Amino acid sequence: MEQTIGRYQLLEQLGEGGMAVVHKAYDPSIDRTLAIKFLREERCFDPDYRTRFLREAKAAGILSHANIATVFDVGEVDNRPYIVMELLDGEPLDEVMKSGEPLPVDKVITYGIQLAKALDYAHSKGIVHRDVKPSNIVRLKNSDTLKMMDFGIARMENREVTQQTQMGEVLGTPQYMSPEQVLGNPVDARTDLFSLGVVLYQMVTDKKPFDAETLGTLLFRIATEPPPSLEQLAPDVPASLRHVITKLLEKKPERRFQSGKELTTALIKILKEVEEQAARKDMPRIVPLRVKWTVLMALTVTATMVISSAVIYKKQQRALLERVVEYGSSLAKFIAVESAIPVLSEDWVSIELFVQDVVARQEFAYLELLDHTGIIRGSSAEERVGTTFAPPTETTLLPGRTDVQTSALVLPDGTEVLNFAAPILFQDRTIGHVHLGIPQAPFQQVARASITMMAVFMVVTLLAVMLVTYILGNLLATPIRATIQALDEIAGGNRHHRIETKRNDEFGYLFLRFNHMAESLQKEEVETREPARTPQQQPAAADPSNDGGGDG
């Protein structure tokens, strides 16, 4: 064989199988090392094998998935087809499993999820692998990422043309074949799921579910016999995982998982259960009572104060806004009334003097008086006098008096103002308009000060409650520790131990009951050690006639 195939430079042979030979190659155009799979020379003359090999190229070439080896190119040289594919740096799964020990459950589930996702993706593209086995799965180096490869006997699904395995021909590795493959029945996505079940079974038990000394016996067992019970071979594996694998190995396809997605969902649920169980084992046995109470009280106080502060702040804001709107509306109406006569008589000089006088007395963002044609006749900005008034385009109307229109807007310089527009009336006829802008900054400052004070109050209150709760928890922990220590003394055989602390509360009653229990145990222990006295052993009673005196 030539050392160069097209632009690819062959480096070394990596391996070979019954259908193809794999070489390591180099693509100088993109400076990448990859793998090239050639159909074996003796197979090139067989149209069926040649068709299958080309089918692999067509099928695998459309797959792009994180857990499927990527196919980059397809070609043919000297009537010998080849496939250029991703060079995987890792080891086949069958080599990983040669340790002789089943893989950890969490790894098995993680691997199963990856493979299920890969198959679901391939099946969604109309491709059935039909040769799922550990040697066709590679675990990448220094990671737990798996990649499926060698869709060498995959077929494109065709709903119009039913393709079946020819009688007497075995496709796929026998020990990983599905019953429908063995019987020569049509295959679909569920065939790959059966083979994946065999792989999972082997990962958790380090044994294949179907084995025999002869091919005929093996195929018979696959088609008719259930695999050895996982409950016996892998009792430590979670029952939910055993159930999933058992379901994958059902003889009838309709009784298995119907898609890789369905299998993925089941495995993810099991993985969460396993992780939760592991987390529970690593958790400390108890959380101190003072911590629990402190956290609970902190959360309660925080929630209460946040909700209360939010309600108070909202109501305060509404009340403050209503006061500002009422003030602005009244002021705009007053200015309209006071300027009615000068506007009617078109005394614009008086209007300008009136505006300047009002502006000098109050802090306004602007004040403008318009005649009935919309011309500004008086303004806090003298350069605007005589120009046509342009109403603001982006405003937010606010509720207020019906005779004064109130809205919120932002000036070009970024100042937020409340605009009050009041008509100038003479005998119920509109002869002009007043536009008064009051800055929102003072109003916002009050709001910020209010919320800051509430936040400070909330933090101080929260810290005080947490401190008191923590101290109370510590005070309660002291008698609890005393009780635990006393119980340990009794359990260790020290029946003489008593709790000497006196308390006038429930703990005092607990200590009293403990001491009564200890006394009962001590008395029972003494009676057990000392045998009962017989009547002869009892000391003689004093003779009442003998008072110890002498005769006479």
C-alpha positions as CSV (number, residue, x, y, z in Angstrom):
1,M,0.0,0.0,0.0
2,E,1.3,3.5,-0.8
3,Q,2.5,5.6,2.1
4,T,0.4,8.5,0.9
5,I,-3.4,8.4,0.2
6,G,-4.4,11.7,-1.4
7,R,-3.3,14.4,1.0
8,Y,-3.0,11.9,3.9
9,Q,0.3,10.4,5.0
10,L,0.0,7.0,6.5
11,L,2.1,6.6,9.7
12,E,1.4,3.2,11.2
13,Q,-1.2,0.5,11.4
14,L,-3.3,0.8,14.6
15,G,-5.3,-2.4,14.3
16,E,-7.6,-4.5,12.1
17,G,-10.8,-6.4,12.3
18,G,-12.8,-8.8,10.2
19,M,-14.0,-5.9,8.0
20,A,-11.4,-3.2,8.0
21,V,-7.8,-2.1,8.7
22,V,-7.1,1.1,10.7
23,H,-4.1,3.3,10.1
24,K,-2.8,6.3,11.9
25,A,-2.3,9.1,9.4
26,Y,-1.4,12.8,9.1
27,D,-3.1,15.5,7.3
28,P,-0.5,18.2,6.5
29,S,-3.1,20.7,5.1
30,I,-4.5,21.2,8.6
31,D,-1.7,19.8,10.7
32,R,-3.9,17.1,12.3
33,T,-3.3,13.5,13.1
34,L,-6.2,11.2,12.4
35,A,-7.3,7.7,11.7
36,I,-8.0,6.1,8.3
37,K,-10.1,2.9,8.0
38,F,-9.6,0.9,4.9
39,L,-11.9,-1.9,3.8
40,R,-9.9,-5.2,3.8
41,E,-8.7,-6.1,0.4
42,E,-10.4,-9.4,0.3
43,R,-13.7,-7.7,1.2
44,C,-13.4,-5.2,-1.7
45,F,-14.4,-7.9,-4.1
46,D,-17.6,-8.7,-2.2
47,P,-20.3,-6.3,-3.2
48,D,-22.2,-6.8,0.0
49,Y,-19.3,-6.0,2.3
50,R,-18.3,-3.1,0.0
51,T,-21.9,-1.8,0.3
52,R,-21.9,-2.0,4.0
53,F,-18.6,-0.2,4.3
54,L,-19.8,2.7,2.1
55,R,-23.0,2.7,4.1
56,E,-20.9,3.3,7.2
57,A,-19.2,6.2,5.6
58,K,-22.6,7.7,4.6
59,A,-24.2,7.1,7.9
60,A,-21.4,8.1,10.2
61,G,-20.6,11.1,8.1
62,I,-23.8,12.9,9.1
63,L,-23.3,12.3,12.8
64,S,-21.9,15.1,15.0
65,H,-22.1,14.4,18.7
66,A,-19.9,14.7,21.7
67,N,-20.0,11.0,22.3
68,I,-19.6,9.8,18.7
69,A,-16.3,9.6,16.9
70,T,-16.3,12.2,14.1
71,V,-15.9,11.2,10.4
72,F,-14.0,13.9,8.4
73,D,-13.7,12.4,4.9
74,V,-14.6,9.5,2.7
75,G,-12.7,8.4,-0.4
76,E,-11.5,5.5,-2.5
77,V,-8.1,4.5,-3.9
78,D,-7.5,1.6,-6.3
79,N,-11.1,0.5,-5.8
80,R,-10.6,0.3,-2.1
81,P,-12.8,2.6,-0.1
82,Y,-11.6,4.3,3.1
83,I,-12.9,6.6,5.8
84,V,-11.0,9.4,7.5
85,M,-12.1,9.7,11.1
86,E,-11.1,11.3,14.5
87,L,-8.1,9.7,16.2
88,L,-9.2,8.9,19.7
89,D,-6.6,9.2,22.5
90,G,-7.9,6.7,25.0
91,E,-8.6,3.0,25.5
92,P,-11.5,0.8,24.5
93,L,-14.1,0.1,27.2
94,D,-13.4,-3.6,27.1
95,E,-9.8,-2.8,28.2
96,V,-11.1,-0.6,31.0
97,M,-13.2,-3.5,32.3
98,K,-10.4,-6.0,32.3
99,S,-9.5,-5.1,35.9
100,G,-11.7,-8.0,37.1
101,E,-13.8,-5.7,39.3
102,P,-17.2,-4.2,38.4
103,L,-17.1,-0.5,37.8
104,P,-18.4,2.0,40.4
105,V,-22.1,2.5,40.2
106,D,-21.8,6.2,39.6
107,K,-19.4,5.7,36.7
108,V,-21.7,3.0,35.2
109,I,-24.6,5.4,35.3
110,T,-22.6,8.3,33.8
111,Y,-21.3,6.1,31.0
112,G,-24.8,4.8,30.4
113,I,-26.1,8.3,30.1
114,Q,-23.5,9.2,27.5
115,L,-24.1,6.1,25.4
116,A,-27.8,6.5,25.6
117,K,-27.6,10.1,24.4
118,A,-25.2,9.1,21.6
119,L,-27.6,6.4,20.4
120,D,-30.6,8.6,20.7
121,Y,-28.9,11.2,18.5
122,A,-27.9,8.5,15.9
123,H,-31.4,7.1,16.0
124,S,-32.9,10.6,15.4
125,K,-30.8,10.7,12.2
126,G,-32.3,7.3,11.1
127,I,-29.2,5.3,11.9
128,V,-29.1,2.1,13.9
129,H,-25.6,1.0,15.0
130,R,-26.3,-2.7,15.3
131,D,-22.9,-3.5,16.8
132,V,-22.8,-1.8,20.2
133,K,-20.1,-3.5,22.3
134,P,-17.2,-2.4,24.6
135,S,-14.6,-2.6,21.9
136,N,-16.5,-0.1,19.8
137,I,-16.6,2.4,22.8
138,V,-13.5,4.4,23.7
139,R,-12.9,6.2,27.0
140,L,-10.8,9.3,26.3
141,K,-7.5,9.6,28.2
142,N,-7.6,11.4,31.6
143,S,-11.4,11.7,31.5
144,D,-14.7,9.8,31.8
145,T,-15.9,10.8,28.4
146,L,-16.9,8.0,26.1
147,K,-17.1,8.0,22.3
148,M,-18.9,5.4,20.2
149,M,-17.3,4.4,16.9
150,D,-17.3,1.9,14.2
151,F,-20.8,2.2,12.7
152,G,-19.5,-0.5,10.4
153,I,-22.7,-2.4,10.0
154,A,-25.1,0.6,10.6
155,R,-27.9,1.0,8.2
156,M,-30.0,3.9,7.1
157,E,-33.6,3.6,8.1
158,N,-36.0,3.4,5.2
159,R,-39.7,3.2,5.9
160,E,-40.4,2.1,2.3
161,V,-37.9,-0.7,2.1
162,T,-37.6,-3.2,4.9
163,Q,-34.1,-4.6,5.2
164,Q,-33.6,-7.8,7.0
165,T,-30.6,-9.9,7.9
166,Q,-30.0,-12.7,5.5
167,M,-30.5,-16.2,6.8
168,G,-27.3,-17.8,8.0
169,E,-25.5,-14.4,8.3
170,V,-24.6,-13.0,11.6
171,L,-24.1,-9.2,11.9
172,G,-22.6,-7.8,15.1
173,T,-20.7,-9.5,17.9
174,P,-22.8,-12.5,19.0
175,Q,-22.6,-11.9,22.8
176,Y,-24.0,-8.4,22.3
177,M,-26.7,-9.2,19.7
178,S,-30.4,-8.7,20.3
179,P,-32.9,-11.5,20.0
180,E,-34.3,-10.0,16.8
181,Q,-30.8,-10.0,15.3
182,V,-30.4,-13.7,16.2
183,L,-33.8,-14.6,14.8
184,G,-33.2,-12.6,11.6
185,N,-36.1,-10.2,12.3
186,P,-36.2,-6.5,11.4
187,V,-34.1,-4.3,13.7
188,D,-34.6,-0.8,14.9
189,A,-33.4,1.6,17.7
190,R,-34.4,-0.9,20.4
191,T,-31.9,-3.3,19.1
192,D,-29.1,-0.9,20.0
193,L,-30.7,-0.4,23.5
194,F,-30.6,-4.2,24.1
195,S,-26.9,-4.3,23.2
196,L,-26.3,-1.3,25.5
197,G,-28.1,-3.3,28.2
198,V,-25.6,-6.1,27.7
199,V,-22.7,-3.6,28.1
200,L,-24.3,-2.1,31.3
201,Y,-24.8,-5.6,32.7
202,Q,-21.2,-6.4,32.1
203,M,-20.1,-3.2,33.7
204,V,-21.9,-3.9,37.0
205,T,-21.2,-7.6,37.2
206,D,-18.0,-8.0,35.2
207,K,-19.8,-10.9,33.5
208,K,-21.6,-11.1,30.2
209,P,-25.4,-11.9,30.5
210,F,-25.2,-14.5,27.7
211,D,-22.3,-17.0,27.2
212,A,-21.8,-20.4,25.8
213,E,-19.2,-22.7,24.4
214,T,-20.8,-22.9,21.0
215,L,-22.4,-20.2,18.8
216,G,-25.6,-22.1,18.4
217,T,-26.1,-22.4,22.2
218,L,-25.2,-18.8,22.6
219,L,-27.8,-17.6,20.1
220,F,-30.4,-19.9,21.6
221,R,-29.8,-18.4,25.0
222,I,-30.0,-14.9,23.7
223,A,-33.3,-15.6,22.0
224,T,-35.0,-17.6,24.7
225,E,-33.3,-17.5,28.1
226,P,-33.2,-14.7,30.7
227,P,-29.8,-13.6,31.9
228,P,-28.6,-14.5,35.4
229,S,-30.3,-12.5,38.0
230,L,-28.7,-9.1,38.8
231,E,-30.1,-9.3,42.3
232,Q,-27.8,-12.2,43.0
233,L,-24.7,-11.1,41.0
234,A,-24.9,-7.4,41.9
235,P,-26.9,-7.0,45.2
236,D,-25.1,-3.8,46.0
237,V,-26.2,-2.1,42.8
238,P,-29.3,0.1,43.4
239,A,-32.5,-1.7,42.6
240,S,-33.6,1.1,40.2
241,L,-30.4,0.5,38.1
242,R,-31.0,-3.3,38.1
243,H,-34.5,-2.7,36.9
244,V,-33.3,-0.5,34.0
245,I,-30.8,-3.1,32.9
246,T,-33.3,-5.9,33.2
247,K,-35.8,-3.9,31.1
248,L,-33.1,-3.2,28.4
249,L,-32.6,-7.0,28.2
250,E,-36.2,-7.9,27.6
251,K,-36.6,-10.3,24.7
252,K,-39.5,-8.4,23.1
253,P,-38.6,-5.0,21.9
254,E,-41.9,-3.4,22.9
255,R,-41.1,-4.3,26.5
256,R,-37.7,-2.4,26.5
257,F,-37.1,1.3,26.7
258,Q,-38.4,2.7,23.4
259,S,-35.8,5.4,22.8
260,G,-32.4,6.6,24.0
261,K,-34.1,9.7,25.4
262,E,-36.4,7.6,27.6
263,L,-33.4,5.6,28.8
264,T,-31.4,8.8,29.5
265,T,-34.2,10.2,31.6
266,A,-34.3,7.1,33.7
267,L,-30.5,7.0,34.2
268,I,-30.3,10.7,35.1
269,K,-33.0,10.1,37.8
270,I,-31.0,7.1,39.2
271,L,-27.8,9.2,39.2
272,K,-29.5,11.9,41.2
273,E,-30.6,9.3,43.7
274,V,-27.1,7.9,44.0
275,E,-25.6,11.3,44.5
276,E,-28.1,12.2,47.1
277,Q,-27.4,9.0,49.0
278,A,-23.7,9.7,48.9
279,A,-24.3,13.3,50.0
280,R,-26.4,12.1,53.0
281,K,-23.5,9.7,54.0
282,D,-21.1,12.6,54.0
283,M,-23.3,14.9,56.0
284,P,-22.7,15.4,59.7
285,R,-25.1,13.4,61.9
286,I,-26.5,16.5,63.6
287,V,-26.8,20.2,63.2
288,P,-26.4,22.0,66.5
289,L,-29.7,23.2,67.9
290,R,-28.4,26.7,68.3
291,V,-27.5,26.9,64.6
292,K,-30.9,25.5,63.6
293,W,-32.8,28.0,65.8
294,T,-30.5,30.9,64.8
295,V,-31.0,30.2,61.1
296,L,-34.8,29.7,61.5
297,M,-35.2,32.9,63.5
298,A,-33.0,34.8,61.1
299,L,-35.1,33.6,58.1
300,T,-38.3,34.3,59.9
301,V,-37.3,37.8,61.0
302,T,-35.8,38.6,57.7
303,A,-38.9,37.5,55.8
304,T,-41.2,39.3,58.2
305,M,-39.2,42.6,58.1
306,V,-38.6,42.5,54.3
307,I,-42.4,42.0,53.7
308,S,-43.3,44.7,56.3
309,S,-40.7,47.1,55.0
310,A,-41.8,46.6,51.4
311,V,-45.4,47.3,52.4
312,I,-44.5,50.3,54.5
313,Y,-42.2,51.7,51.8
314,K,-44.8,51.3,49.1
315,K,-47.4,53.0,51.1
316,Q,-45.0,55.7,52.1
317,Q,-44.0,56.3,48.5
318,R,-47.6,56.5,47.4
319,A,-48.5,58.9,50.2
320,L,-45.4,61.1,49.4
321,L,-46.1,61.1,45.7
322,E,-49.7,62.1,46.3
323,R,-48.5,65.0,48.4
324,V,-46.1,66.1,45.8
325,V,-48.7,65.8,43.0
326,E,-51.2,67.7,45.1
327,Y,-48.6,70.4,45.8
328,G,-47.5,70.7,42.2
329,S,-51.1,70.7,40.9
330,S,-52.2,73.4,43.3
331,L,-49.1,75.5,42.4
332,A,-49.7,75.1,38.6
333,K,-53.3,76.0,39.0
334,F,-52.4,79.1,41.1
335,I,-49.9,80.3,38.5
336,A,-52.5,79.7,35.7
337,V,-55.1,81.8,37.6
338,E,-52.6,84.6,38.4
339,S,-51.4,84.8,34.8
340,A,-54.9,84.8,33.1
341,I,-55.3,88.6,32.9
342,P,-51.8,89.3,31.5
343,V,-52.2,86.5,28.9
344,L,-55.6,87.7,27.9
345,S,-54.3,91.3,27.4
346,E,-51.1,89.9,25.8
347,D,-49.0,91.7,28.3
348,W,-46.0,89.6,27.7
349,V,-43.6,91.8,29.7
350,S,-45.7,91.3,32.8
351,I,-45.8,87.5,32.1
352,E,-42.0,87.4,31.9
353,L,-41.6,89.4,35.1
354,F,-44.2,87.1,36.8
355,V,-42.3,84.0,35.7
356,Q,-39.0,85.3,37.0
357,D,-40.5,86.3,40.3
358,V,-42.0,82.8,40.8
359,V,-38.8,81.1,39.8
360,A,-36.8,83.2,42.2
361,R,-39.1,82.1,45.1
362,Q,-39.2,78.3,44.4
363,E,-36.8,75.6,43.0
364,F,-38.3,74.5,39.8
365,A,-36.8,72.5,37.0
366,Y,-38.6,74.8,34.6
367,L,-41.7,77.0,34.3
368,E,-43.2,78.0,31.0
369,L,-46.3,80.0,30.1
370,L,-47.8,79.6,26.7
371,D,-50.4,81.6,24.8
372,H,-53.3,79.9,23.0
373,T,-51.1,79.4,19.8
374,G,-48.5,77.4,21.7
375,I,-45.9,80.1,21.7
376,I,-43.8,80.4,24.9
377,R,-44.4,83.9,26.4
378,G,-42.7,83.4,29.7
379,S,-40.0,80.9,30.7
380,S,-37.5,80.2,33.4
381,A,-35.1,79.8,30.4
382,E,-35.1,83.2,28.7
383,E,-33.8,81.8,25.4
384,R,-37.0,79.8,25.0
385,V,-39.2,82.8,25.1
386,G,-40.9,83.3,21.7
387,T,-40.3,79.7,20.5
388,T,-43.0,77.2,19.9
389,F,-43.5,74.8,22.7
390,A,-42.7,71.1,21.9
391,P,-44.5,68.7,24.2
392,P,-42.4,65.9,25.6
393,T,-42.7,62.6,23.7
394,E,-41.8,60.1,26.4
395,T,-44.0,60.7,29.5
396,T,-45.8,58.6,32.0
397,L,-49.1,59.9,33.1
398,L,-49.8,59.9,36.8
399,P,-53.2,60.0,38.6
400,G,-54.1,63.4,40.1
401,R,-56.5,66.3,39.7
402,T,-58.7,66.3,36.6
403,D,-58.0,69.9,35.9
404,V,-54.2,69.5,35.9
405,Q,-52.4,66.9,33.9
406,T,-49.6,65.3,35.8
407,S,-46.8,63.2,34.2
408,A,-43.3,61.9,34.9
409,L,-40.6,62.5,32.3
410,V,-36.8,62.7,31.9
411,L,-35.1,65.9,30.6
412,P,-32.3,65.7,28.0
413,D,-29.7,66.2,30.8
414,G,-31.1,63.2,32.7
415,T,-33.0,65.1,35.3
416,E,-36.2,63.3,36.4
417,V,-39.1,65.7,36.9
418,L,-42.8,65.7,37.5
419,N,-44.6,67.9,34.9
420,F,-47.8,69.7,35.7
421,A,-49.8,71.1,32.8
422,A,-52.6,73.4,33.7
423,P,-54.9,75.4,31.3
424,I,-55.0,79.2,31.6
425,L,-58.8,80.0,31.6
426,F,-60.8,83.1,31.2
427,Q,-64.5,82.7,31.5
428,D,-64.1,78.9,30.9
429,R,-62.2,79.5,27.7
430,T,-58.6,78.2,27.4
431,I,-56.3,81.1,26.5
432,G,-53.0,79.5,27.3
433,H,-51.2,76.8,29.3
434,V,-48.8,76.5,32.2
435,H,-46.1,73.9,32.2
436,L,-44.4,73.5,35.6
437,G,-41.6,71.0,36.2
438,I,-40.7,70.0,39.8
439,P,-37.5,67.9,40.2
440,Q,-38.0,64.4,41.6
441,A,-34.5,64.5,43.3
442,P,-35.8,65.7,46.7
443,F,-38.6,63.2,46.6
444,Q,-36.1,60.4,45.7
445,Q,-33.7,61.5,48.4
446,V,-36.5,61.2,51.0
447,A,-37.3,57.7,49.6
448,R,-33.7,56.6,49.7
449,A,-33.2,57.9,53.2
450,S,-36.4,56.0,54.3
451,I,-35.3,52.8,52.8
452,T,-31.8,53.2,54.2
453,M,-33.2,53.7,57.7
454,M,-35.5,50.7,57.3
455,A,-32.5,48.6,56.1
456,V,-30.4,49.6,59.0
457,F,-33.2,48.9,61.4
458,M,-33.8,45.5,59.8
459,V,-30.0,44.6,60.1
460,V,-29.8,45.7,63.7
461,T,-32.9,43.8,64.6
462,L,-31.8,40.7,62.7
463,L,-28.4,40.7,64.4
464,A,-30.0,41.2,67.8
465,V,-32.5,38.3,67.2
466,M,-29.7,36.0,66.0
467,L,-27.5,36.8,69.0
468,V,-30.3,36.2,71.5
469,T,-31.3,33.0,69.7
470,Y,-27.7,31.8,69.6
471,I,-27.2,32.5,73.3
472,L,-30.5,30.8,74.1
473,G,-29.5,27.8,72.0
474,N,-26.2,27.6,73.9
475,L,-28.1,27.8,77.2
476,L,-30.3,24.9,76.1
477,A,-27.4,22.9,74.8
478,T,-25.7,22.8,78.2
479,P,-28.3,20.7,80.0
480,I,-28.7,18.5,76.9
481,R,-24.9,17.8,76.9
482,A,-25.2,17.1,80.6
483,T,-27.9,14.6,80.0
484,I,-26.0,12.9,77.1
485,Q,-22.9,12.7,79.3
486,A,-24.9,11.1,82.2
487,L,-26.5,8.6,79.8
488,D,-23.0,7.7,78.5
489,E,-21.9,7.1,82.2
490,I,-24.8,4.8,82.8
491,A,-24.2,3.0,79.5
492,G,-20.6,2.6,80.6
493,G,-21.6,0.8,83.8
494,N,-21.3,3.8,86.3
495,R,-24.6,3.3,88.1
496,H,-23.5,5.8,90.8
497,H,-23.5,8.8,88.5
498,R,-26.1,11.5,89.2
499,I,-26.9,14.8,87.7
500,E,-26.3,17.3,90.5
501,T,-27.6,20.4,88.7
502,K,-30.8,21.8,90.1
503,R,-33.2,23.5,87.7
504,N,-36.7,24.8,88.1
505,D,-37.9,24.0,84.6
506,E,-38.5,21.0,82.3
507,F,-34.8,20.2,82.3
508,G,-34.9,20.0,86.1
509,Y,-37.7,17.5,85.8
510,L,-35.7,15.6,83.3
511,F,-32.6,15.5,85.6
512,L,-34.8,14.3,88.5
513,R,-36.3,11.5,86.4
514,F,-32.8,10.5,85.3
515,N,-31.6,10.3,88.9
516,H,-34.6,8.1,89.8
517,M,-33.7,5.8,86.9
518,A,-30.1,5.6,88.0
519,E,-31.1,4.8,91.5
520,S,-33.4,2.0,90.3
521,L,-30.6,0.6,88.1
522,Q,-28.1,0.8,91.0
523,K,-30.5,-1.0,93.4
524,E,-31.2,-3.7,90.8
525,E,-27.4,-4.2,90.3
526,V,-26.9,-4.5,94.1
527,E,-29.7,-7.1,94.5
528,T,-28.3,-9.0,91.6
529,R,-24.8,-9.2,93.1
530,E,-25.9,-10.1,96.7
531,P,-27.8,-13.3,97.3
532,A,-31.0,-13.2,99.5
533,R,-30.4,-14.1,103.2
534,T,-32.0,-17.2,104.7
535,P,-34.0,-17.0,108.0
536,Q,-31.1,-18.5,109.9
537,Q,-28.8,-15.8,108.5
538,Q,-31.0,-13.0,109.7
539,P,-29.7,-11.2,112.8
540,A,-31.6,-12.0,116.0
541,A,-34.2,-9.5,117.2
542,A,-33.5,-7.8,120.5
543,D,-35.2,-9.3,123.5
544,P,-37.5,-6.7,124.9
545,S,-37.3,-8.2,128.4
546,N,-33.5,-7.8,128.4
547,D,-32.8,-4.1,129.0
548,G,-29.1,-4.8,129.6
549,G,-29.4,-4.2,133.4
550,G,-28.1,-6.6,136.2
551,D,-30.1,-8.4,138.8
552,G,-31.9,-6.4,141.4
